Amino acid sequence: MNYLKLTVLFVIILAVNKCLLKLDYTKIFKKNSVKEIFFINMILSVIIGYLFYQAIILIYELSTNLV
């Protein structure tokens, strides 16, 4: 079960990262701040991905306890 949880976490982080890459950060940062945009994108994708992961795991555990 731990391998499955870890796989789900990485898949969600990758999906969130793909979604965050579509955003335009040039309106927030200066023109040549590629490193800062990359760093913010990585941090946000891990944070949001982990929150989605926790929500999915909580829903799964609550649904298995109902039966």
mmCIF file of the N, C-alpha and C atoms, coordinates in Angstrom:
data_MODEL
# 
_entry.id   MODEL 
# 
loop_
_atom_site.group_PDB 
_atom_site.id 
_atom_site.type_symbol 
_atom_site.label_atom_id 
_atom_site.label_alt_id 
_atom_site.label_comp_id 
_atom_site.label_asym_id 
_atom_site.label_entity_id 
_atom_site.label_seq_id 
_atom_site.pdbx_PDB_ins_code 
_atom_site.Cartn_x 
_atom_site.Cartn_y 
_atom_site.Cartn_z 
_atom_site.occupancy 
_atom_site.B_iso_or_equiv 
_atom_site.pdbx_formal_charge 
_atom_site.auth_seq_id 
_atom_site.auth_comp_id 
_atom_site.auth_asym_id 
_atom_site.auth_atom_id 
_atom_site.pdbx_PDB_model_num 
ATOM 1   N N  . MET A 1 1  ? 0.825   -1.202 0.000   1.00 0.00 ? 1  MET A N  1 
ATOM 2   C CA . MET A 1 1  ? 0.000   0.000  0.000   1.00 0.00 ? 1  MET A CA 1 
ATOM 3   C C  . MET A 1 1  ? 0.864   1.259  0.000   1.00 0.00 ? 1  MET A C  1 
ATOM 4   N N  . ASN A 1 2  ? 2.033   1.213  0.640   1.00 0.00 ? 2  ASN A N  1 
ATOM 5   C CA . ASN A 1 2  ? 2.890   2.391  0.682   1.00 0.00 ? 2  ASN A CA 1 
ATOM 6   C C  . ASN A 1 2  ? 3.431   2.745  -0.703  1.00 0.00 ? 2  ASN A C  1 
ATOM 7   N N  . TYR A 1 3  ? 3.722   1.711  -1.519  1.00 0.00 ? 3  TYR A N  1 
ATOM 8   C CA . TYR A 1 3  ? 4.191   1.990  -2.873  1.00 0.00 ? 3  TYR A CA 1 
ATOM 9   C C  . TYR A 1 3  ? 3.091   2.649  -3.699  1.00 0.00 ? 3  TYR A C  1 
ATOM 10  N N  . LEU A 1 4  ? 1.881   2.218  -3.494  1.00 0.00 ? 4  LEU A N  1 
ATOM 11  C CA . LEU A 1 4  ? 0.750   2.812  -4.210  1.00 0.00 ? 4  LEU A CA 1 
ATOM 12  C C  . LEU A 1 4  ? 0.557   4.276  -3.800  1.00 0.00 ? 4  LEU A C  1 
ATOM 13  N N  . LYS A 1 5  ? 0.660   4.556  -2.505  1.00 0.00 ? 5  LYS A N  1 
ATOM 14  C CA . LYS A 1 5  ? 0.511   5.941  -2.037  1.00 0.00 ? 5  LYS A CA 1 
ATOM 15  C C  . LYS A 1 5  ? 1.615   6.830  -2.599  1.00 0.00 ? 5  LYS A C  1 
ATOM 16  N N  . LEU A 1 6  ? 2.840   6.309  -2.619  1.00 0.00 ? 6  LEU A N  1 
ATOM 17  C CA . LEU A 1 6  ? 3.959   7.084  -3.143  1.00 0.00 ? 6  LEU A CA 1 
ATOM 18  C C  . LEU A 1 6  ? 3.802   7.333  -4.640  1.00 0.00 ? 6  LEU A C  1 
ATOM 19  N N  . THR A 1 7  ? 3.327   6.345  -5.358  1.00 0.00 ? 7  THR A N  1 
ATOM 20  C CA . THR A 1 7  ? 3.084   6.507  -6.789  1.00 0.00 ? 7  THR A CA 1 
ATOM 21  C C  . THR A 1 7  ? 1.997   7.539  -7.048  1.00 0.00 ? 7  THR A C  1 
ATOM 22  N N  . VAL A 1 8  ? 0.934   7.485  -6.273  1.00 0.00 ? 8  VAL A N  1 
ATOM 23  C CA . VAL A 1 8  ? -0.152  8.466  -6.416  1.00 0.00 ? 8  VAL A CA 1 
ATOM 24  C C  . VAL A 1 8  ? 0.369   9.870  -6.123  1.00 0.00 ? 8  VAL A C  1 
ATOM 25  N N  . LEU A 1 9  ? 1.194   10.012 -5.107  1.00 0.00 ? 9  LEU A N  1 
ATOM 26  C CA . LEU A 1 9  ? 1.757   11.322 -4.769  1.00 0.00 ? 9  LEU A CA 1 
ATOM 27  C C  . LEU A 1 9  ? 2.573   11.879 -5.924  1.00 0.00 ? 9  LEU A C  1 
ATOM 28  N N  . PHE A 1 10 ? 3.455   11.081 -6.510  1.00 0.00 ? 10 PHE A N  1 
ATOM 29  C CA . PHE A 1 10 ? 4.285   11.564 -7.604  1.00 0.00 ? 10 PHE A CA 1 
ATOM 30  C C  . PHE A 1 10 ? 3.462   11.872 -8.857  1.00 0.00 ? 10 PHE A C  1 
ATOM 31  N N  . VAL A 1 11 ? 2.447   11.067 -9.129  1.00 0.00 ? 11 VAL A N  1 
ATOM 32  C CA . VAL A 1 11 ? 1.600   11.337 -10.295 1.00 0.00 ? 11 VAL A CA 1 
ATOM 33  C C  . VAL A 1 11 ? 0.840   12.645 -10.115 1.00 0.00 ? 11 VAL A C  1 
ATOM 34  N N  . ILE A 1 12 ? 0.347   12.882 -8.921  1.00 0.00 ? 12 ILE A N  1 
ATOM 35  C CA . ILE A 1 12 ? -0.385  14.127 -8.668  1.00 0.00 ? 12 ILE A CA 1 
ATOM 36  C C  . ILE A 1 12 ? 0.543   15.329 -8.750  1.00 0.00 ? 12 ILE A C  1 
ATOM 37  N N  . ILE A 1 13 ? 1.754   15.199 -8.211  1.00 0.00 ? 13 ILE A N  1 
ATOM 38  C CA . ILE A 1 13 ? 2.706   16.308 -8.290  1.00 0.00 ? 13 ILE A CA 1 
ATOM 39  C C  . ILE A 1 13 ? 3.057   16.607 -9.742  1.00 0.00 ? 13 ILE A C  1 
ATOM 40  N N  . LEU A 1 14 ? 3.246   15.569 -10.555 1.00 0.00 ? 14 LEU A N  1 
ATOM 41  C CA . LEU A 1 14 ? 3.541   15.792 -11.975 1.00 0.00 ? 14 LEU A CA 1 
ATOM 42  C C  . LEU A 1 14 ? 2.369   16.449 -12.701 1.00 0.00 ? 14 LEU A C  1 
ATOM 43  N N  . ALA A 1 15 ? 1.153   16.035 -12.379 1.00 0.00 ? 15 ALA A N  1 
ATOM 44  C CA . ALA A 1 15 ? -0.023  16.629 -13.013 1.00 0.00 ? 15 ALA A CA 1 
ATOM 45  C C  . ALA A 1 15 ? -0.171  18.096 -12.631 1.00 0.00 ? 15 ALA A C  1 
ATOM 46  N N  . VAL A 1 16 ? 0.045   18.403 -11.363 1.00 0.00 ? 16 VAL A N  1 
ATOM 47  C CA . VAL A 1 16 ? -0.047  19.801 -10.913 1.00 0.00 ? 16 VAL A CA 1 
ATOM 48  C C  . VAL A 1 16 ? 1.059   20.628 -11.554 1.00 0.00 ? 16 VAL A C  1 
ATOM 49  N N  . ASN A 1 17 ? 2.242   20.036 -11.686 1.00 0.00 ? 17 ASN A N  1 
ATOM 50  C CA . ASN A 1 17 ? 3.347   20.746 -12.323 1.00 0.00 ? 17 ASN A CA 1 
ATOM 51  C C  . ASN A 1 17 ? 3.017   21.072 -13.775 1.00 0.00 ? 17 ASN A C  1 
ATOM 52  N N  . LYS A 1 18 ? 2.422   20.138 -14.493 1.00 0.00 ? 18 LYS A N  1 
ATOM 53  C CA . LYS A 1 18 ? 2.021   20.397 -15.884 1.00 0.00 ? 18 LYS A CA 1 
ATOM 54  C C  . LYS A 1 18 ? 0.999   21.526 -15.954 1.00 0.00 ? 18 LYS A C  1 
ATOM 55  N N  . CYS A 1 19 ? 0.073   21.550 -15.002 1.00 0.00 ? 19 CYS A N  1 
ATOM 56  C CA . CYS A 1 19 ? -0.936  22.614 -14.982 1.00 0.00 ? 19 CYS A CA 1 
ATOM 57  C C  . CYS A 1 19 ? -0.314  23.963 -14.654 1.00 0.00 ? 19 CYS A C  1 
ATOM 58  N N  . LEU A 1 20 ? 0.626   23.978 -13.725 1.00 0.00 ? 20 LEU A N  1 
ATOM 59  C CA . LEU A 1 20 ? 1.249   25.246 -13.344 1.00 0.00 ? 20 LEU A CA 1 
ATOM 60  C C  . LEU A 1 20 ? 2.175   25.779 -14.426 1.00 0.00 ? 20 LEU A C  1 
ATOM 61  N N  . LEU A 1 21 ? 2.696   24.908 -15.281 1.00 0.00 ? 21 LEU A N  1 
ATOM 62  C CA . LEU A 1 21 ? 3.541   25.376 -16.378 1.00 0.00 ? 21 LEU A CA 1 
ATOM 63  C C  . LEU A 1 21 ? 2.748   26.180 -17.402 1.00 0.00 ? 21 LEU A C  1 
ATOM 64  N N  . LYS A 1 22 ? 1.445   25.981 -17.440 1.00 0.00 ? 22 LYS A N  1 
ATOM 65  C CA . LYS A 1 22 ? 0.597   26.703 -18.388 1.00 0.00 ? 22 LYS A CA 1 
ATOM 66  C C  . LYS A 1 22 ? 0.353   28.153 -17.966 1.00 0.00 ? 22 LYS A C  1 
ATOM 67  N N  . LEU A 1 23 ? 0.607   28.462 -16.683 1.00 0.00 ? 23 LEU A N  1 
ATOM 68  C CA . LEU A 1 23 ? 0.378   29.826 -16.197 1.00 0.00 ? 23 LEU A CA 1 
ATOM 69  C C  . LEU A 1 23 ? 1.462   30.770 -16.701 1.00 0.00 ? 23 LEU A C  1 
ATOM 70  N N  . ASP A 1 24 ? 1.107   32.034 -16.846 1.00 0.00 ? 24 ASP A N  1 
ATOM 71  C CA . ASP A 1 24 ? 2.042   33.057 -17.299 1.00 0.00 ? 24 ASP A CA 1 
ATOM 72  C C  . ASP A 1 24 ? 2.548   33.837 -16.089 1.00 0.00 ? 24 ASP A C  1 
ATOM 73  N N  . TYR A 1 25 ? 3.787   33.587 -15.721 1.00 0.00 ? 25 TYR A N  1 
ATOM 74  C CA . TYR A 1 25 ? 4.379   34.237 -14.553 1.00 0.00 ? 25 TYR A CA 1 
ATOM 75  C C  . TYR A 1 25 ? 5.100   35.534 -14.898 1.00 0.00 ? 25 TYR A C  1 
ATOM 76  N N  . THR A 1 26 ? 5.165   35.890 -16.170 1.00 0.00 ? 26 THR A N  1 
ATOM 77  C CA . THR A 1 26 ? 5.916   37.079 -16.562 1.00 0.00 ? 26 THR A CA 1 
ATOM 78  C C  . THR A 1 26 ? 5.247   38.365 -16.089 1.00 0.00 ? 26 THR A C  1 
ATOM 79  N N  . LYS A 1 27 ? 3.962   38.305 -15.766 1.00 0.00 ? 27 LYS A N  1 
ATOM 80  C CA . LYS A 1 27 ? 3.284   39.501 -15.263 1.00 0.00 ? 27 LYS A CA 1 
ATOM 81  C C  . LYS A 1 27 ? 3.624   39.760 -13.795 1.00 0.00 ? 27 LYS A C  1 
ATOM 82  N N  . ILE A 1 28 ? 4.070   38.703 -13.098 1.00 0.00 ? 28 ILE A N  1 
ATOM 83  C CA . ILE A 1 28 ? 4.391   38.831 -11.680 1.00 0.00 ? 28 ILE A CA 1 
ATOM 84  C C  . ILE A 1 28 ? 5.877   39.112 -11.488 1.00 0.00 ? 28 ILE A C  1 
ATOM 85  N N  . PHE A 1 29 ? 6.733   38.406 -12.249 1.00 0.00 ? 29 PHE A N  1 
ATOM 86  C CA . PHE A 1 29 ? 8.180   38.533 -12.117 1.00 0.00 ? 29 PHE A CA 1 
ATOM 87  C C  . PHE A 1 29 ? 8.751   39.401 -13.228 1.00 0.00 ? 29 PHE A C  1 
ATOM 88  N N  . LYS A 1 30 ? 10.022  39.733 -13.086 1.00 0.00 ? 30 LYS A N  1 
ATOM 89  C CA . LYS A 1 30 ? 10.704  40.499 -14.129 1.00 0.00 ? 30 LYS A CA 1 
ATOM 90  C C  . LYS A 1 30 ? 10.943  39.608 -15.348 1.00 0.00 ? 30 LYS A C  1 
ATOM 91  N N  . LYS A 1 31 ? 11.399  40.201 -16.431 1.00 0.00 ? 31 LYS A N  1 
ATOM 92  C CA . LYS A 1 31 ? 11.519  39.474 -17.697 1.00 0.00 ? 31 LYS A CA 1 
ATOM 93  C C  . LYS A 1 31 ? 12.527  38.323 -17.628 1.00 0.00 ? 31 LYS A C  1 
ATOM 94  N N  . ASN A 1 32 ? 13.697  38.524 -17.089 1.00 0.00 ? 32 ASN A N  1 
ATOM 95  C CA . ASN A 1 32 ? 14.745  37.500 -17.114 1.00 0.00 ? 32 ASN A CA 1 
ATOM 96  C C  . ASN A 1 32 ? 14.881  36.772 -15.781 1.00 0.00 ? 32 ASN A C  1 
ATOM 97  N N  . SER A 1 33 ? 13.784  36.445 -15.154 1.00 0.00 ? 33 SER A N  1 
ATOM 98  C CA . SER A 1 33 ? 13.838  35.749 -13.861 1.00 0.00 ? 33 SER A CA 1 
ATOM 99  C C  . SER A 1 33 ? 13.364  34.299 -14.026 1.00 0.00 ? 33 SER A C  1 
ATOM 100 N N  . VAL A 1 34 ? 14.059  33.564 -14.879 1.00 0.00 ? 34 VAL A N  1 
ATOM 101 C CA . VAL A 1 34 ? 13.683  32.190 -15.186 1.00 0.00 ? 34 VAL A CA 1 
ATOM 102 C C  . VAL A 1 34 ? 13.910  31.288 -13.975 1.00 0.00 ? 34 VAL A C  1 
ATOM 103 N N  . LYS A 1 35 ? 14.997  31.496 -13.255 1.00 0.00 ? 35 LYS A N  1 
ATOM 104 C CA . LYS A 1 35 ? 15.302  30.654 -12.095 1.00 0.00 ? 35 LYS A CA 1 
ATOM 105 C C  . LYS A 1 35 ? 14.263  30.835 -10.989 1.00 0.00 ? 35 LYS A C  1 
ATOM 106 N N  . GLU A 1 36 ? 13.837  32.059 -10.761 1.00 0.00 ? 36 GLU A N  1 
ATOM 107 C CA . GLU A 1 36 ? 12.838  32.318 -9.734  1.00 0.00 ? 36 GLU A CA 1 
ATOM 108 C C  . GLU A 1 36 ? 11.490  31.694 -10.109 1.00 0.00 ? 36 GLU A C  1 
ATOM 109 N N  . ILE A 1 37 ? 11.120  31.793 -11.363 1.00 0.00 ? 37 ILE A N  1 
ATOM 110 C CA . ILE A 1 37 ? 9.864   31.202 -11.829 1.00 0.00 ? 37 ILE A CA 1 
ATOM 111 C C  . ILE A 1 37 ? 9.919   29.681 -11.699 1.00 0.00 ? 37 ILE A C  1 
ATOM 112 N N  . PHE A 1 38 ? 11.056  29.080 -12.058 1.00 0.00 ? 38 PHE A N  1 
ATOM 113 C CA . PHE A 1 38 ? 11.224  27.631 -11.939 1.00 0.00 ? 38 PHE A CA 1 
ATOM 114 C C  . PHE A 1 38 ? 11.121  27.194 -10.485 1.00 0.00 ? 38 PHE A C  1 
ATOM 115 N N  . PHE A 1 39 ? 11.761  27.941 -9.584  1.00 0.00 ? 39 PHE A N  1 
ATOM 116 C CA . PHE A 1 39 ? 11.732  27.602 -8.163  1.00 0.00 ? 39 PHE A CA 1 
ATOM 117 C C  . PHE A 1 39 ? 10.311  27.719 -7.594  1.00 0.00 ? 39 PHE A C  1 
ATOM 118 N N  . ILE A 1 40 ? 9.629   28.795 -7.901  1.00 0.00 ? 40 ILE A N  1 
ATOM 119 C CA . ILE A 1 40 ? 8.247   28.986 -7.429  1.00 0.00 ? 40 ILE A CA 1 
ATOM 120 C C  . ILE A 1 40 ? 7.340   27.902 -7.990  1.00 0.00 ? 40 ILE A C  1 
ATOM 121 N N  . ASN A 1 41 ? 7.527   27.550 -9.256  1.00 0.00 ? 41 ASN A N  1 
ATOM 122 C CA . ASN A 1 41 ? 6.717   26.506 -9.877  1.00 0.00 ? 41 ASN A CA 1 
ATOM 123 C C  . ASN A 1 41 ? 6.931   25.160 -9.181  1.00 0.00 ? 41 ASN A C  1 
ATOM 124 N N  . MET A 1 42 ? 8.177   24.826 -8.861  1.00 0.00 ? 42 MET A N  1 
ATOM 125 C CA . MET A 1 42 ? 8.457   23.558 -8.180  1.00 0.00 ? 42 MET A CA 1 
ATOM 126 C C  . MET A 1 42 ? 7.858   23.528 -6.783  1.00 0.00 ? 42 MET A C  1 
ATOM 127 N N  . ILE A 1 43 ? 8.019   24.602 -6.025  1.00 0.00 ? 43 ILE A N  1 
ATOM 128 C CA . ILE A 1 43 ? 7.501   24.649 -4.662  1.00 0.00 ? 43 ILE A CA 1 
ATOM 129 C C  . ILE A 1 43 ? 5.972   24.575 -4.665  1.00 0.00 ? 43 ILE A C  1 
ATOM 130 N N  . LEU A 1 44 ? 5.333   25.345 -5.542  1.00 0.00 ? 44 LEU A N  1 
ATOM 131 C CA . LEU A 1 44 ? 3.872   25.325 -5.609  1.00 0.00 ? 44 LEU A CA 1 
ATOM 132 C C  . LEU A 1 44 ? 3.335   23.968 -6.049  1.00 0.00 ? 44 LEU A C  1 
ATOM 133 N N  . SER A 1 45 ? 4.022   23.310 -6.975  1.00 0.00 ? 45 SER A N  1 
ATOM 134 C CA . SER A 1 45 ? 3.539   22.010 -7.430  1.00 0.00 ? 45 SER A CA 1 
ATOM 135 C C  . SER A 1 45 ? 3.649   20.963 -6.335  1.00 0.00 ? 45 SER A C  1 
ATOM 136 N N  . VAL A 1 46 ? 4.693   21.006 -5.528  1.00 0.00 ? 46 VAL A N  1 
ATOM 137 C CA . VAL A 1 46 ? 4.823   20.058 -4.420  1.00 0.00 ? 46 VAL A CA 1 
ATOM 138 C C  . VAL A 1 46 ? 3.764   20.335 -3.357  1.00 0.00 ? 46 VAL A C  1 
ATOM 139 N N  . ILE A 1 47 ? 3.544   21.592 -3.020  1.00 0.00 ? 47 ILE A N  1 
ATOM 140 C CA . ILE A 1 47 ? 2.563   21.941 -1.982  1.00 0.00 ? 47 ILE A CA 1 
ATOM 141 C C  . ILE A 1 47 ? 1.141   21.578 -2.425  1.00 0.00 ? 47 ILE A C  1 
ATOM 142 N N  . ILE A 1 48 ? 0.762   22.004 -3.609  1.00 0.00 ? 48 ILE A N  1 
ATOM 143 C CA . ILE A 1 48 ? -0.593  21.727 -4.089  1.00 0.00 ? 48 ILE A CA 1 
ATOM 144 C C  . ILE A 1 48 ? -0.784  20.238 -4.337  1.00 0.00 ? 48 ILE A C  1 
ATOM 145 N N  . GLY A 1 49 ? 0.240   19.576 -4.885  1.00 0.00 ? 49 GLY A N  1 
ATOM 146 C CA . GLY A 1 49 ? 0.158   18.137 -5.104  1.00 0.00 ? 49 GLY A CA 1 
ATOM 147 C C  . GLY A 1 49 ? -0.005  17.364 -3.813  1.00 0.00 ? 49 GLY A C  1 
ATOM 148 N N  . TYR A 1 50 ? 0.715   17.776 -2.771  1.00 0.00 ? 50 TYR A N  1 
ATOM 149 C CA . TYR A 1 50 ? 0.602   17.106 -1.477  1.00 0.00 ? 50 TYR A CA 1 
ATOM 150 C C  . TYR A 1 50 ? -0.789  17.315 -0.872  1.00 0.00 ? 50 TYR A C  1 
ATOM 151 N N  . LEU A 1 51 ? -1.349  18.513 -1.029  1.00 0.00 ? 51 LEU A N  1 
ATOM 152 C CA . LEU A 1 51 ? -2.697  18.765 -0.514  1.00 0.00 ? 51 LEU A CA 1 
ATOM 153 C C  . LEU A 1 51 ? -3.739  17.919 -1.231  1.00 0.00 ? 51 LEU A C  1 
ATOM 154 N N  . PHE A 1 52 ? -3.616  17.805 -2.562  1.00 0.00 ? 52 PHE A N  1 
ATOM 155 C CA . PHE A 1 52 ? -4.525  16.930 -3.312  1.00 0.00 ? 52 PHE A CA 1 
ATOM 156 C C  . PHE A 1 52 ? -4.354  15.481 -2.883  1.00 0.00 ? 52 PHE A C  1 
ATOM 157 N N  . TYR A 1 53 ? -3.103  15.070 -2.694  1.00 0.00 ? 53 TYR A N  1 
ATOM 158 C CA . TYR A 1 53 ? -2.812  13.701 -2.252  1.00 0.00 ? 53 TYR A CA 1 
ATOM 159 C C  . TYR A 1 53 ? -3.464  13.413 -0.905  1.00 0.00 ? 53 TYR A C  1 
ATOM 160 N N  . GLN A 1 54 ? -3.328  14.330 0.038   1.00 0.00 ? 54 GLN A N  1 
ATOM 161 C CA . GLN A 1 54 ? -3.929  14.135 1.357   1.00 0.00 ? 54 GLN A CA 1 
ATOM 162 C C  . GLN A 1 54 ? -5.452  14.056 1.260   1.00 0.00 ? 54 GLN A C  1 
ATOM 163 N N  . ALA A 1 55 ? -6.043  14.860 0.398   1.00 0.00 ? 55 ALA A N  1 
ATOM 164 C CA . ALA A 1 55 ? -7.492  14.821 0.229   1.00 0.00 ? 55 ALA A CA 1 
ATOM 165 C C  . ALA A 1 55 ? -7.937  13.480 -0.352  1.00 0.00 ? 55 ALA A C  1 
ATOM 166 N N  . ILE A 1 56 ? -7.221  12.985 -1.349  1.00 0.00 ? 56 ILE A N  1 
ATOM 167 C CA . ILE A 1 56 ? -7.590  11.706 -1.966  1.00 0.00 ? 56 ILE A CA 1 
ATOM 168 C C  . ILE A 1 56 ? -7.420  10.563 -0.982  1.00 0.00 ? 56 ILE A C  1 
ATOM 169 N N  . ILE A 1 57 ? -6.323  10.552 -0.242  1.00 0.00 ? 57 ILE A N  1 
ATOM 170 C CA . ILE A 1 57 ? -6.091  9.483  0.741   1.00 0.00 ? 57 ILE A CA 1 
ATOM 171 C C  . ILE A 1 57 ? -7.137  9.543  1.851   1.00 0.00 ? 57 ILE A C  1 
ATOM 172 N N  . LEU A 1 58 ? -7.497  10.729 2.302   1.00 0.00 ? 58 LEU A N  1 
ATOM 173 C CA . LEU A 1 58 ? -8.519  10.861 3.342   1.00 0.00 ? 58 LEU A CA 1 
ATOM 174 C C  . LEU A 1 58 ? -9.875  10.358 2.852   1.00 0.00 ? 58 LEU A C  1 
ATOM 175 N N  . ILE A 1 59 ? -10.243 10.720 1.632   1.00 0.00 ? 59 ILE A N  1 
ATOM 176 C CA . ILE A 1 59 ? -11.507 10.241 1.078   1.00 0.00 ? 59 ILE A CA 1 
ATOM 177 C C  . ILE A 1 59 ? -11.489 8.730  0.934   1.00 0.00 ? 59 ILE A C  1 
ATOM 178 N N  . TYR A 1 60 ? -10.361 8.170  0.490   1.00 0.00 ? 60 TYR A N  1 
ATOM 179 C CA . TYR A 1 60 ? -10.248 6.719  0.346   1.00 0.00 ? 60 TYR A CA 1 
ATOM 180 C C  . TYR A 1 60 ? -10.378 6.014  1.696   1.00 0.00 ? 60 TYR A C  1 
ATOM 181 N N  . GLU A 1 61 ? -9.676  6.525  2.710   1.00 0.00 ? 61 GLU A N  1 
ATOM 182 C CA . GLU A 1 61 ? -9.734  5.891  4.030   1.00 0.00 ? 61 GLU A CA 1 
ATOM 183 C C  . GLU A 1 61 ? -11.119 6.016  4.658   1.00 0.00 ? 61 GLU A C  1 
ATOM 184 N N  . LEU A 1 62 ? -11.770 7.147  4.471   1.00 0.00 ? 62 LEU A N  1 
ATOM 185 C CA . LEU A 1 62 ? -13.124 7.303  5.000   1.00 0.00 ? 62 LEU A CA 1 
ATOM 186 C C  . LEU A 1 62 ? -14.118 6.396  4.275   1.00 0.00 ? 62 LEU A C  1 
ATOM 187 N N  . SER A 1 63 ? -13.921 6.205  2.990   1.00 0.00 ? 63 SER A N  1 
ATOM 188 C CA . SER A 1 63 ? -14.847 5.342  2.252   1.00 0.00 ? 63 SER A CA 1 
ATOM 189 C C  . SER A 1 63 ? -14.649 3.867  2.601   1.00 0.00 ? 63 SER A C  1 
ATOM 190 N N  . THR A 1 64 ? -13.428 3.472  2.933   1.00 0.00 ? 64 THR A N  1 
ATOM 191 C CA . THR A 1 64 ? -13.224 2.076  3.329   1.00 0.00 ? 64 THR A CA 1 
ATOM 192 C C  . THR A 1 64 ? -13.742 1.810  4.736   1.00 0.00 ? 64 THR A C  1 
ATOM 193 N N  . ASN A 1 65 ? -13.813 2.820  5.560   1.00 0.00 ? 65 ASN A N  1 
ATOM 194 C CA . ASN A 1 65 ? -14.341 2.648  6.915   1.00 0.00 ? 65 ASN A CA 1 
ATOM 195 C C  . ASN A 1 65 ? -15.866 2.596  6.933   1.00 0.00 ? 65 ASN A C  1 
ATOM 196 N N  . LEU A 1 66 ? -16.515 3.071  5.884   1.00 0.00 ? 66 LEU A N  1 
ATOM 197 C CA . LEU A 1 66 ? -17.970 3.056  5.836   1.00 0.00 ? 66 LEU A CA 1 
ATOM 198 C C  . LEU A 1 66 ? -18.521 1.650  5.621   1.00 0.00 ? 66 LEU A C  1 
ATOM 199 N N  . VAL A 1 67 ? -17.790 0.835  4.913   1.00 0.00 ? 67 VAL A N  1 
ATOM 200 C CA . VAL A 1 67 ? -18.277 -0.507 4.564   1.00 0.00 ? 67 VAL A CA 1 
ATOM 201 C C  . VAL A 1 67 ? -18.098 -1.472 5.700   1.00 0.00 ? 67 VAL A C  1 
# 
